[in-house]
Amino acid sequence: MLYSPPQNHDGRGGRAISEVLRNAWARLVHKQFLFVYPLVIGVVDAAAFFAVYTALGGQLSWAEFARADFAAGAYLHAHLDQLARPGLPLLVAIAAGVCVCFVAAAVRAPFYHAIAGPSYPTSPRSWRELSRLFVFYLILYPVVRIVPDFFEAGASIAAVAGVALLVVSVLLIYVDYAIVLEDLPVVTAVSRNLRLLRRGWAPTIFAFLAFALSYNLVWGFYQSHFEGSFRLLFPISWFLVNALFALVGDVVFIFLYDHLRRS
């Protein structure tokens, strides 16, 4: 159990949110090594994008790569013609995507257990757990990471796609937690996720919107700097901030997930 929920509590409202935040903060304070997990995933994401970037003929410059990686969606959109044709860039993109999904599953499974439990696992509990999470990410990542790149930024269809993406993200928010922490198959985990959302849609949406707004504010700050000149360590700071957001987001939502399933 992640924590002992209060008695006679319906799992809704400000009290539920404050309870989740209190327990999430306690876990962040006492388990500092959790930061390593999202850092590893961030490194793999950057390496995968670098492979695609070089296959597309990107300039081998730290500044140019950092700008392209920060706005990866816009960069891939600008090279859709190359990626849509059979050839090396497409093969590299597919291989990089599969590798990202596999590593994300291999790292996130023990990461979730580390958040929920007393120890720091270094691998998934079983191949079954790993394969289930890998399959889920193979389905999810193309939807949330690739489909948006087909729409030009600023266009009306892009705005509609962005709203649809937010809805999908909320509707699937607890699926990977259910796969790992309840040992459920993907389809069963989706059903479990929807039941939890019906039970606690208000705190879930509140936490999701607060997180998304905070991330977009920080992203906008960094965007203004990436568009100009920057020092060597500036992209590294963005890399660390991304990892911090991933860490805090997963800790908060795992505690909210546990609160809802036990309320």
PASEBA-1860 file (N, C-alpha, C; in nm, 3 decimals):
! residues 263
1> MLYSPPQN> 0.084/-0.119/0.000/0.000/0.000/0.000/0.088/0.124/0.000 ~ 0.053/0.225/-0.083/0.130/0.347/-0.089/0.113/0.429/0.038 ~ -0.005/0.432/0.094/-0.031/0.504/0.217/-0.165/0.456/0.271 ~ -0.198/0.495/0.392/-0.326/0.457/0.451/-0.426/0.570/0.431 ~ -0.529/0.551/0.347/-0.623/0.658/0.322/-0.708/0.686/0.444 ~ -0.757/0.809/0.459/-0.840/0.841/0.573/-0.970/0.762/0.570 ~ -1.024/0.736/0.685/-1.148/0.660/0.695/-1.266/0.749/0.659 ~ -1.373/0.681/0.609/-1.498/0.750/0.576/-1.475/0.867/0.480
9> HDGRGGRA> -1.397/0.839/0.380/-1.363/0.942/0.281/-1.410/0.896/0.146 ~ -1.474/0.985/0.070/-1.530/0.944/-0.059/-1.431/0.957/-0.173 ~ -1.308/1.005/-0.149/-1.206/1.012/-0.253/-1.216/1.130/-0.345 ~ -1.305/1.229/-0.309/-1.324/1.344/-0.397/-1.294/1.471/-0.321 ~ -1.273/1.580/-0.398/-1.261/1.711/-0.337/-1.121/1.749/-0.296 ~ -1.114/1.868/-0.232/-0.985/1.922/-0.194/-0.911/1.837/-0.094 ~ -0.983/1.770/-0.005/-0.915/1.686/0.094/-0.841/1.572/0.028 ~ -0.903/1.512/-0.075/-0.836/1.403/-0.147/-0.710/1.453/-0.214
17> ISEVLRNA> -0.717/1.571/-0.276/-0.601/1.625/-0.345/-0.489/1.657/-0.247 ~ -0.524/1.719/-0.133/-0.422/1.752/-0.034/-0.356/1.627/0.023 ~ -0.435/1.520/0.041/-0.380/1.394/0.091/-0.282/1.335/-0.009 ~ -0.318/1.340/-0.136/-0.230/1.288/-0.241/-0.100/1.368/-0.246 ~ -0.110/1.501/-0.242/0.009/1.585/-0.250/0.099/1.565/-0.128 ~ 0.039/1.548/-0.011/0.119/1.530/0.110/0.200/1.401/0.101 ~ 0.137/1.293/0.059/0.207/1.166/0.049/0.307/1.165/-0.066 ~ 0.274/1.232/-0.176/0.369/1.241/-0.288/0.493/1.318/-0.245
25> WARLVHKQ> 0.475/1.427/-0.172/0.590/1.505/-0.126/0.678/1.423/-0.032 ~ 0.614/1.347/0.058/0.691/1.263/0.149/0.775/1.162/0.073 ~ 0.722/1.104/-0.033/0.797/1.007/-0.111/0.912/1.074/-0.187 ~ 0.890/1.194/-0.240/0.996/1.265/-0.310/1.111/1.301/-0.217 ~ 1.078/1.339/-0.094/1.181/1.380/0.002/1.266/1.262/0.045 ~ 1.203/1.146/0.064/1.273/1.031/0.120/1.331/0.936/0.015 ~ 1.298/0.956/-0.112/1.347/0.864/-0.215/1.407/0.944/-0.331 ~ 1.516/1.013/-0.301/1.576/1.103/-0.399/1.628/1.031/-0.523
33> FLFVYPLV> 1.665/0.905/-0.511/1.719/0.833/-0.626/1.614/0.804/-0.733 ~ 1.488/0.833/-0.704/1.385/0.820/-0.807/1.418/0.904/-0.930 ~ 1.493/1.011/-0.911/1.525/1.102/-1.022/1.605/1.032/-1.131 ~ 1.675/0.923/-1.096/1.759/0.853/-1.193/1.674/0.792/-1.304 ~ 1.557/0.740/-1.271/1.474/0.671/-1.370/1.432/0.763/-1.486 ~ 1.369/0.879/-1.459/1.333/0.967/-1.572/1.455/1.022/-1.645 ~ 1.569/1.034/-1.576/1.690/1.077/-1.645/1.732/0.975/-1.750 ~ 1.725/0.847/-1.716/1.760/0.742/-1.812/1.667/0.747/-1.932
41> IGVVDAAA> 1.538/0.762/-1.907/1.442/0.769/-2.018/1.470/0.891/-2.104 ~ 1.505/1.003/-2.041/1.537/1.124/-2.117/1.659/1.105/-2.205 ~ 1.761/1.038/-2.155/1.882/1.011/-2.234/1.847/0.925/-2.355 ~ 1.766/0.823/-2.334/1.728/0.734/-2.445/1.645/0.809/-2.549 ~ 1.552/0.893/-2.503/1.474/0.975/-2.596/1.564/1.064/-2.681 ~ 1.661/1.128/-2.616/1.752/1.217/-2.688/1.838/1.139/-2.787 ~ 1.884/1.021/-2.746/1.966/0.938/-2.835/1.884/0.892/-2.956 ~ 1.759/0.855/-2.932/1.672/0.812/-3.042/1.649/0.925/-3.141
49> FFAVYTAL> 1.622/1.045/-3.087/1.601/1.159/-3.177/1.730/1.192/-3.252 ~ 1.844/1.179/-3.186/1.972/1.207/-3.253/1.992/1.112/-3.371 ~ 1.953/0.985/-3.354/1.966/0.889/-3.463/1.881/0.931/-3.583 ~ 1.758/0.974/-3.556/1.670/1.020/-3.664/1.724/1.150/-3.725 ~ 1.771/1.238/-3.639/1.825/1.368/-3.681/1.942/1.350/-3.778 ~ 2.034/1.260/-3.745/2.149/1.238/-3.832/2.108/1.167/-3.961 ~ 2.011/1.075/-3.952/1.963/1.006/-4.072/1.898/1.103/-4.169 ~ 1.839/1.211/-4.116/1.776/1.313/-4.200/1.876/1.417/-4.249
57> GGQLSWAE> 2.002/1.400/-4.212/2.105/1.492/-4.257/2.116/1.617/-4.174 ~ 2.077/1.611/-4.048/2.085/1.727/-3.960/2.228/1.770/-3.936 ~ 2.247/1.899/-3.912/2.380/1.955/-3.890/2.436/1.906/-3.757 ~ 2.558/1.854/-3.759/2.620/1.800/-3.638/2.682/1.913/-3.557 ~ 2.595/1.991/-3.498/2.633/2.104/-3.414/2.552/2.095/-3.286 ~ 2.618/2.120/-3.171/2.548/2.112/-3.043/2.428/2.206/-3.039 ~ 2.447/2.330/-3.084/2.339/2.428/-3.080/2.224/2.388/-3.172 ~ 2.257/2.345/-3.295/2.152/2.309/-3.390/2.075/2.185/-3.343
65> FARADFAA> 2.148/2.086/-3.292/2.079/1.967/-3.242/1.993/2.000/-3.122 ~ 2.043/2.084/-3.031/1.965/2.121/-2.912/1.836/2.191/-2.951 ~ 1.843/2.281/-3.049/1.721/2.349/-3.095/1.624/2.249/-3.159 ~ 1.677/2.159/-3.240/1.592/2.060/-3.307/1.528/1.966/-3.206 ~ 1.605/1.923/-3.106/1.553/1.831/-3.006/1.446/1.898/-2.919 ~ 1.465/2.026/-2.888/1.366/2.098/-2.808/1.233/2.106/-2.882 ~ 1.239/2.131/-3.012/1.118/2.140/-3.095/1.113/2.020/-3.189 ~ 1.122/1.900/-3.132/1.131/1.779/-3.214/1.010/1.762/-3.305
73> GAYLHAHL> 0.892/1.795/-3.255/0.772/1.782/-3.337/0.779/1.868/-3.462 ~ 0.819/1.994/-3.446/0.830/2.084/-3.561/0.938/2.036/-3.657 ~ 1.048/1.984/-3.604/1.156/1.936/-3.689/1.110/1.816/-3.772 ~ 1.042/1.722/-3.709/0.994/1.604/-3.782/0.887/1.643/-3.884 ~ 0.802/1.740/-3.847/0.701/1.787/-3.941/0.766/1.845/-4.066 ~ 0.877/1.917/-4.049/0.947/1.977/-4.163/1.011/1.872/-4.253 ~ 1.029/1.750/-4.202/1.094/1.643/-4.280/0.999/1.525/-4.304 ~ 0.869/1.551/-4.303/0.772/1.443/-4.322/0.788/1.374/-4.458
81> DQLARPGL> 0.823/1.451/-4.560/0.839/1.391/-4.693/0.948/1.285/-4.692 ~ 1.059/1.312/-4.626/1.167/1.214/-4.618/1.127/1.092/-4.534 ~ 1.057/1.120/-4.426/1.019/1.011/-4.335/0.908/0.924/-4.393 ~ 0.830/0.979/-4.486/0.719/0.904/-4.544/0.764/0.811/-4.656 ~ 0.884/0.833/-4.711/0.933/0.750/-4.820/1.018/0.635/-4.767 ~ 1.010/0.518/-4.834/1.099/0.407/-4.793/1.244/0.450/-4.806 ~ 1.322/0.418/-4.706/1.462/0.456/-4.708/1.521/0.453/-4.568 ~ 1.645/0.498/-4.557/1.716/0.494/-4.429/1.647/0.576/-4.320
89> PLLVAIAA> 1.605/0.701/-4.346/1.540/0.778/-4.238/1.418/0.708/-4.180 ~ 1.335/0.648/-4.267/1.216/0.579/-4.217/1.256/0.457/-4.133 ~ 1.353/0.380/-4.180/1.397/0.262/-4.104/1.455/0.302/-3.969 ~ 1.535/0.408/-3.968/1.594/0.456/-3.842/1.484/0.505/-3.748 ~ 1.385/0.577/-3.802/1.277/0.629/-3.719/1.197/0.515/-3.655 ~ 1.168/0.410/-3.734/1.093/0.295/-3.680/1.174/0.224/-3.573 ~ 1.303/0.199/-3.603/1.389/0.131/-3.505/1.403/0.214/-3.378 ~ 1.420/0.345/-3.393/1.433/0.433/-3.276/1.305/0.432/-3.193
97> GVCVCFVA> 1.190/0.433/-3.260/1.063/0.432/-3.189/1.042/0.304/-3.110 ~ 1.076/0.190/-3.172/1.062/0.062/-3.102/1.156/0.056/-2.981 ~ 1.279/0.105/-3.000/1.376/0.105/-2.889/1.328/0.194/-2.774 ~ 1.273/0.310/-2.806/1.222/0.400/-2.702/1.110/0.333/-2.624 ~ 1.018/0.267/-2.695/0.907/0.198/-2.627/0.958/0.088/-2.536 ~ 1.056/0.011/-2.584/1.109/-0.100/-2.504/1.181/-0.049/-2.381 ~ 1.268/0.050/-2.399/1.343/0.103/-2.284/1.249/0.172/-2.186 ~ 1.150/0.245/-2.238/1.054/0.310/-2.149/0.982/0.207/-2.064
105> AAVRAPFY> 0.943/0.094/-2.124/0.876/-0.011/-2.048/0.971/-0.073/-1.945 ~ 1.096/-0.097/-1.986/1.193/-0.161/-1.898/1.231/-0.071/-1.780 ~ 1.226/0.060/-1.799/1.262/0.153/-1.692/1.141/0.194/-1.609 ~ 1.029/0.218/-1.675/0.912/0.267/-1.601/0.852/0.160/-1.510 ~ 0.859/0.035/-1.548/0.803/-0.070/-1.460/0.871/-0.070/-1.323 ~ 1.004/-0.079/-1.315/1.067/-0.070/-1.182/1.053/0.069/-1.120 ~ 1.045/0.173/-1.202/1.025/0.308/-1.151/0.893/0.318/-1.074 ~ 0.787/0.263/-1.130/0.658/0.266/-1.060/0.663/0.186/-0.931
113> HAIAGPSY> 0.731/0.072/-0.935/0.745/-0.008/-0.813/0.827/0.067/-0.708 ~ 0.928/0.141/-0.753/1.010/0.218/-0.659/0.928/0.328/-0.593 ~ 0.838/0.391/-0.668/0.752/0.493/-0.610/0.656/0.431/-0.509 ~ 0.599/0.318/-0.546/0.493/0.258/-0.464/0.546/0.178/-0.346 ~ 0.666/0.123/-0.358/0.715/0.031/-0.255/0.834/0.083/-0.179 ~ 0.893/-0.001/-0.095/1.003/0.042/-0.009/1.141/0.033/-0.073 ~ 1.154/-0.032/-0.189/1.286/-0.058/-0.246/1.301/0.010/-0.382 ~ 1.422/-0.005/-0.438/1.453/0.049/-0.571/1.479/-0.067/-0.666
121> PTSPRSWR> 1.375/-0.124/-0.729/1.399/-0.233/-0.825/1.479/-0.182/-0.944 ~ 1.558/-0.270/-1.002/1.639/-0.232/-1.119/1.589/-0.294/-1.248 ~ 1.482/-0.372/-1.240/1.427/-0.435/-1.361/1.280/-0.467/-1.336 ~ 1.203/-0.491/-1.443/1.064/-0.532/-1.425/1.055/-0.664/-1.349 ~ 0.940/-0.690/-1.288/0.924/-0.812/-1.210/0.926/-0.936/-1.297 ~ 0.879/-0.924/-1.421/0.871/-1.041/-1.509/0.867/-0.996/-1.654 ~ 0.892/-1.091/-1.745/0.880/-1.062/-1.887/0.737/-1.030/-1.924 ~ 0.641/-1.089/-1.852/0.500/-1.059/-1.879/0.471/-0.913/-1.852
129> ELSRLFVF> 0.518/-0.862/-1.740/0.498/-0.721/-1.707/0.564/-0.631/-1.811 ~ 0.687/-0.665/-1.848/0.760/-0.587/-1.947/0.688/-0.588/-2.082 ~ 0.644/-0.704/-2.126/0.580/-0.715/-2.258/0.447/-0.640/-2.262 ~ 0.371/-0.645/-2.152/0.243/-0.573/-2.149/0.265/-0.422/-2.160 ~ 0.361/-0.371/-2.084/0.387/-0.228/-2.088/0.446/-0.187/-2.223 ~ 0.531/-0.273/-2.280/0.588/-0.248/-2.412/0.479/-0.239/-2.518 ~ 0.384/-0.331/-2.517/0.274/-0.330/-2.614/0.190/-0.202/-2.598 ~ 0.162/-0.166/-2.473/0.083/-0.044/-2.449/0.154/0.078/-2.504
137> YLILYPVV> 0.285/0.089/-2.482/0.359/0.204/-2.533/0.370/0.202/-2.685 ~ 0.377/0.083/-2.745/0.378/0.074/-2.891/0.249/0.129/-2.951 ~ 0.140/0.117/-2.877/0.012/0.172/-2.923/0.000/0.319/-2.889 ~ 0.041/0.355/-2.767/0.020/0.492/-2.718/0.115/0.592/-2.781 ~ 0.243/0.560/-2.788/0.343/0.659/-2.832/0.318/0.711/-2.974 ~ 0.282/0.626/-3.072/0.252/0.683/-3.204/0.138/0.784/-3.200 ~ 0.039/0.761/-3.112/-0.075/0.852/-3.105/-0.033/0.986/-3.045 ~ 0.041/0.984/-2.935/0.073/1.108/-2.865/0.200/1.175/-2.914
145> RIVPDFFE> 0.286/1.101/-2.984/0.415/1.160/-3.025/0.430/1.177/-3.176 ~ 0.363/1.095/-3.255/0.383/1.100/-3.400/0.267/1.169/-3.471 ~ 0.143/1.132/-3.438/0.027/1.190/-3.505/0.026/1.342/-3.500 ~ 0.057/1.405/-3.383/0.057/1.553/-3.382/0.155/1.616/-3.479 ~ 0.260/1.544/-3.518/0.360/1.600/-3.609/0.309/1.614/-3.752 ~ 0.194/1.552/-3.782/0.140/1.560/-3.916/0.065/1.692/-3.939 ~ 0.044/1.769/-3.834/-0.033/1.892/-3.847/0.059/2.013/-3.830 ~ 0.042/2.110/-3.914/0.125/2.229/-3.910/0.089/2.314/-3.789
153> AGASIAAV> 0.191/2.356/-3.715/0.169/2.437/-3.595/0.096/2.566/-3.631 ~ -0.006/2.601/-3.552/-0.082/2.723/-3.575/-0.207/2.702/-3.658 ~ -0.218/2.590/-3.729/-0.336/2.563/-3.811/-0.453/2.522/-3.723 ~ -0.575/2.542/-3.772/-0.694/2.508/-3.695/-0.699/2.359/-3.664 ~ -0.662/2.277/-3.762/-0.665/2.132/-3.741/-0.565/2.092/-3.633 ~ -0.455/2.165/-3.623/-0.356/2.136/-3.519/-0.413/2.164/-3.381 ~ -0.492/2.272/-3.370/-0.555/2.304/-3.242/-0.655/2.196/-3.203 ~ -0.733/2.150/-3.299/-0.829/2.043/-3.273/-0.757/1.915/-3.231
161> AGVALLVV> -0.649/1.884/-3.303/-0.570/1.765/-3.269/-0.509/1.777/-3.129 ~ -0.467/1.898/-3.092/-0.411/1.919/-2.960/-0.513/1.894/-2.849 ~ -0.635/1.940/-2.870/-0.742/1.915/-2.772/-0.773/1.766/-2.764 ~ -0.781/1.702/-2.881/-0.807/1.557/-2.884/-0.698/1.481/-2.812 ~ -0.572/1.526/-2.827/-0.460/1.461/-2.761/-0.471/1.474/-2.609 ~ -0.514/1.590/-2.561/-0.533/1.609/-2.417/-0.640/1.514/-2.364 ~ -0.748/1.499/-2.440/-0.856/1.409/-2.399/-0.806/1.266/-2.391 ~ -0.732/1.222/-2.493/-0.677/1.086/-2.494/-0.583/1.066/-2.376
169> SVLLIYVD> -0.500/1.166/-2.348/-0.404/1.156/-2.237/-0.476/1.138/-2.104 ~ -0.586/1.212/-2.085/-0.662/1.198/-1.961/-0.731/1.061/-1.954 ~ -0.789/1.018/-2.065/-0.865/0.892/-2.067/-0.775/0.771/-2.044 ~ -0.645/0.784/-2.070/-0.552/0.671/-2.054/-0.451/0.694/-1.941 ~ -0.478/0.789/-1.855/-0.377/0.837/-1.762/-0.329/0.732/-1.661 ~ -0.416/0.638/-1.622/-0.379/0.539/-1.520/-0.349/0.401/-1.576 ~ -0.349/0.385/-1.709/-0.339/0.251/-1.767/-0.206/0.184/-1.733 ~ -0.094/0.255/-1.755/0.035/0.188/-1.730/0.057/0.162/-1.581
177> YAIVLEDL> -0.001/0.245/-1.494/0.008/0.217/-1.350/-0.067/0.089/-1.316 ~ -0.185/0.071/-1.378/-0.263/-0.050/-1.352/-0.192/-0.174/-1.406 ~ -0.127/-0.162/-1.520/-0.052/-0.275/-1.577/0.057/-0.320/-1.480 ~ 0.129/-0.224/-1.423/0.245/-0.256/-1.339/0.203/-0.287/-1.196 ~ 0.124/-0.201/-1.135/0.096/-0.213/-0.992/-0.017/-0.310/-0.959 ~ -0.099/-0.345/-1.058/-0.204/-0.444/-1.035/-0.187/-0.569/-1.122 ~ -0.078/-0.573/-1.200/-0.045/-0.690/-1.282/-0.161/-0.726/-1.375 ~ -0.209/-0.626/-1.450/-0.323/-0.646/-1.538/-0.282/-0.646/-1.685
185> PVVTAVSR> -0.351/-0.726/-1.769/-0.330/-0.716/-1.914/-0.373/-0.579/-1.964 ~ -0.331/-0.542/-2.085/-0.355/-0.407/-2.136/-0.504/-0.375/-2.143 ~ -0.585/-0.464/-2.201/-0.728/-0.435/-2.217/-0.795/-0.422/-2.080 ~ -0.762/-0.511/-1.988/-0.819/-0.504/-1.853/-0.775/-0.377/-1.782 ~ -0.650/-0.337/-1.804/-0.599/-0.214/-1.743/-0.673/-0.092/-1.795 ~ -0.709/-0.092/-1.924/-0.786/0.019/-1.980/-0.923/0.027/-1.912 ~ -0.987/-0.087/-1.893/-1.117/-0.089/-1.825/-1.104/-0.041/-1.681 ~ -1.000/-0.087/-1.614/-0.975/-0.045/-1.476/-0.952/0.106/-1.469
193> NLRLLRRG> -0.878/0.157/-1.564/-0.851/0.301/-1.572/-0.980/0.381/-1.586 ~ -1.071/0.337/-1.672/-1.196/0.409/-1.693/-1.284/0.407/-1.568 ~ -1.282/0.295/-1.495/-1.359/0.289/-1.370/-1.305/0.387/-1.267 ~ -1.174/0.397/-1.261/-1.113/0.492/-1.166/-1.143/0.635/-1.206 ~ -1.145/0.662/-1.336/-1.177/0.797/-1.381/-1.320/0.835/-1.346 ~ -1.414/0.741/-1.360/-1.552/0.771/-1.321/-1.561/0.801/-1.172 ~ -1.479/0.733/-1.094/-1.481/0.750/-0.949/-1.417/0.882/-0.907 ~ -1.314/0.925/-0.978/-1.242/1.045/-0.936/-1.203/1.136/-1.050
201> WAPTIFAF> -1.299/1.167/-1.137/-1.267/1.249/-1.253/-1.226/1.391/-1.214 ~ -1.287/1.447/-1.108/-1.258/1.586/-1.070/-1.113/1.604/-1.025 ~ -1.063/1.528/-0.926/-0.923/1.547/-0.888/-0.825/1.510/-0.999 ~ -0.862/1.412/-1.082/-0.774/1.374/-1.193/-0.758/1.487/-1.293 ~ -0.869/1.546/-1.334/-0.863/1.656/-1.431/-0.795/1.778/-1.371 ~ -0.824/1.806/-1.243/-0.758/1.919/-1.177/-0.607/1.901/-1.177 ~ -0.560/1.783/-1.135/-0.416/1.758/-1.129/-0.355/1.762/-1.268 ~ -0.424/1.704/-1.367/-0.372/1.700/-1.504/-0.357/1.841/-1.560
209> LAFALSYN> -0.461/1.924/-1.545/-0.456/2.060/-1.599/-0.351/2.145/-1.527 ~ -0.340/2.127/-1.396/-0.237/2.201/-1.322/-0.098/2.163/-1.369 ~ -0.077/2.035/-1.391/0.053/1.987/-1.439/0.080/2.039/-1.580 ~ -0.020/2.029/-1.669/-0.002/2.073/-1.808/0.025/2.223/-1.815 ~ -0.046/2.301/-1.733/-0.026/2.446/-1.734/0.115/2.481/-1.686 ~ 0.159/2.416/-1.577/0.294/2.442/-1.525/0.400/2.408/-1.629 ~ 0.383/2.293/-1.694/0.481/2.250/-1.795/0.485/2.348/-1.911 ~ 0.369/2.393/-1.958/0.365/2.483/-2.073/0.425/2.619/-2.039
217> LVWGFYQS> 0.408/2.665/-1.916/0.471/2.792/-1.876/0.623/2.780/-1.879 ~ 0.675/2.670/-1.826/0.820/2.650/-1.827/0.869/2.631/-1.969 ~ 0.794/2.556/-2.050/0.831/2.534/-2.190/0.838/2.667/-2.265 ~ 0.742/2.756/-2.240/0.744/2.886/-2.306/0.865/2.968/-2.267 ~ 0.906/2.961/-2.140/1.026/3.031/-2.096/1.149/2.980/-2.171 ~ 1.161/2.848/-2.181/1.277/2.791/-2.250/1.272/2.820/-2.400 ~ 1.154/2.821/-2.457/1.143/2.847/-2.601/1.200/2.985/-2.635 ~ 1.172/3.084/-2.552/1.223/3.219/-2.580/1.375/3.222/-2.579
225> HFEGSFRL> 1.438/3.135/-2.502/1.584/3.130/-2.498/1.642/3.045/-2.611 ~ 1.573/2.936/-2.645/1.623/2.852/-2.754/1.619/2.924/-2.888 ~ 1.529/3.021/-2.902/1.520/3.094/-3.028/1.636/3.191/-3.046 ~ 1.708/3.222/-2.939/1.825/3.309/-2.950/1.952/3.228/-2.929 ~ 2.055/3.296/-2.885/2.181/3.227/-2.855/2.176/3.178/-2.711 ~ 2.247/3.071/-2.683/2.248/3.017/-2.547/2.382/2.950/-2.520 ~ 2.411/2.935/-2.393/2.536/2.873/-2.352/2.524/2.721/-2.358 ~ 2.636/2.656/-2.347/2.644/2.510/-2.362/2.552/2.438/-2.264
233> LFPISWFL> 2.547/2.483/-2.139/2.473/2.411/-2.036/2.324/2.439/-2.038 ~ 2.279/2.537/-2.118/2.136/2.569/-2.116/2.049/2.452/-2.161 ~ 2.079/2.383/-2.272/1.998/2.266/-2.309/2.001/2.156/-2.204 ~ 2.113/2.143/-2.132/2.121/2.041/-2.026/2.025/2.076/-1.913 ~ 2.010/2.205/-1.884/1.915/2.244/-1.780/1.772/2.208/-1.821 ~ 1.740/2.222/-1.951/1.607/2.182/-1.998/1.589/2.031/-1.986 ~ 1.694/1.959/-2.015/1.692/1.814/-2.002/1.661/1.773/-1.857 ~ 1.723/1.839/-1.761/1.700/1.809/-1.620/1.560/1.852/-1.575
241> VNALFALV> 1.514/1.966/-1.625/1.380/2.012/-1.591/1.275/1.914/-1.643 ~ 1.296/1.863/-1.764/1.205/1.763/-1.820/1.198/1.639/-1.731 ~ 1.315/1.594/-1.686/1.319/1.477/-1.599/1.248/1.505/-1.467 ~ 1.263/1.627/-1.415/1.196/1.663/-1.290/1.045/1.662/-1.306 ~ 0.995/1.716/-1.417/0.851/1.715/-1.443/0.800/1.571/-1.453 ~ 0.876/1.485/-1.524/0.835/1.345/-1.536/0.828/1.278/-1.399 ~ 0.928/1.305/-1.315/0.931/1.246/-1.181/0.813/1.293/-1.097 ~ 0.795/1.423/-1.086/0.688/1.476/-1.002/0.552/1.433/-1.053
249> GDVVFIFL> 0.534/1.436/-1.187/0.406/1.394/-1.243/0.372/1.250/-1.210 ~ 0.467/1.159/-1.228/0.439/1.018/-1.199/0.415/0.994/-1.050 ~ 0.493/1.060/-0.964/0.472/1.041/-0.821/0.332/1.088/-0.779 ~ 0.293/1.207/-0.825/0.161/1.260/-0.788/0.050/1.172/-0.842 ~ 0.059/1.132/-0.969/-0.051/1.056/-1.029/-0.056/0.912/-0.978 ~ 0.057/0.856/-0.938/0.052/0.723/-0.879/-0.015/0.728/-0.742 ~ 0.013/0.831/-0.664/-0.055/0.843/-0.536/-0.204/0.871/-0.555 ~ -0.239/0.950/-0.656/-0.381/0.974/-0.684/-0.448/0.847/-0.731
257> YDHLRRS> -0.380/0.772/-0.817/-0.431/0.642/-0.863/-0.457/0.548/-0.744 ~ -0.362/0.541/-0.653/-0.378/0.452/-0.537/-0.490/0.501/-0.447 ~ -0.500/0.633/-0.431/-0.607/0.689/-0.349/-0.744/0.651/-0.405 ~ -0.760/0.660/-0.537/-0.888/0.632/-0.599/-0.922/0.483/-0.592 ~ -0.824/0.396/-0.611/-0.856/0.253/-0.611/-0.882/0.200/-0.471 ~ -0.843/0.274/-0.367/-0.864/0.227/-0.230/-0.974/0.305/-0.158 ~ -1.029/0.408/-0.224/-1.131/0.490/-0.158/-1.268/0.423/-0.168
END
